[in-house]
Amino acid sequence: MSPSEPAEVATPHGPARITVHRAADARATLLLGHGAGGGVGAPDLVAATAAALAAGVQVVLVEQPYRVAGRRAPAPAAQLDAAWLAVVAHVRAELPLLVGGRSSGARVACRTAADAGASGVLCLAFPVHPPGKPEKDRLHELAMPSVPVLVVQGETDPFGRPEPAPGREVVLLRGDHSLKSDAPGLRAAVTDWLSRLVP
């Protein structure tokens, strides 16, 4: 099924852009955000979208206002979170809501999961720490959701690898932060998680 035309959504920090991939008889909606320097066409987001659609979960790809405005440098965390929650409010439907994203987008999804009313969080290449700076870890963000979390991480990711924890599954794939070395493994991980989370 082809995606909808991209549409702009007003946020407190300028318009965001959403692209909706509808699933027939959808059982849930998954919002996915991009990384700090990339867009919604990243290979891991494409693979996760395909897996979700095959599992009967519609996907909304979200571009943050700074990307829509043509800026390369990401906005501060508080602005990213506020814009994300404005999109959540816009797309909120009767269906259960899952949130997630790659890298920076995964951090936003974790920080806002409670306010979004999400029933699960999908983290693709969660950046545990800046490369070479393990002392600056962001594991507190990964621990914020009180709902099931799936982390799909590259075995050689220079941004680190989180450990499994109660409510948090971690699937390691060959490759690095891009997660493009094992698209079948990524799709399988997302499919398995969704099959258990969205009956």
ZIKAKA-V720629 format. One record per pair of residues at least 24 apart in sequence whose ideal C-beta (glycine too) atoms are under 6 Angstrom apart, sorted by sequence separation. I is the first residue (numbers start at 0). GAP is how many residues later the second one is. If there is no record, write none. Layout:
BEGIN
I;GAP  I;GAP
END
This chain:
BEGIN
83;24  102;24  120;24  61;25  125;25  153;25  29;27  80;27  84;27  119;27  130;27  20;28  79;28  83;28  87;28  118;28  119;28  120;28  121;28  122;28  123;28  26;29  27;29  28;29  29;29  30;29  31;29  32;29  117;29  22;30  80;30  84;30  110;30  30;31  59;31  80;31  109;31  127;31  128;31  20;32  25;32  109;32  112;32  126;32  127;32  22;33  106;34  109;34  127;34  151;34  22;35  109;35  21;36  151;37  20;38  35;38  19;40  17;42  18;42  149;43  17;44  16;46  15;49  147;49  13;51  16;51  12;52  124;52  14;53  10;54  124;54  13;55  123;55  44;57  43;58  41;60  12;66  28;66  15;67  27;67  34;67  27;68  28;68  29;68  30;68  31;68  32;68  34;68  35;68  31;69  34;69  11;70  12;70  27;70  15;71  33;71  10;72  32;72  10;75  32;75  119;77  8;78  43;80  8;81  43;135  46;136  50;136  54;136  42;137  56;137  46;139  50;139  54;139  46;140  50;140  56;141  43;142  47;142  27;170  26;171
END
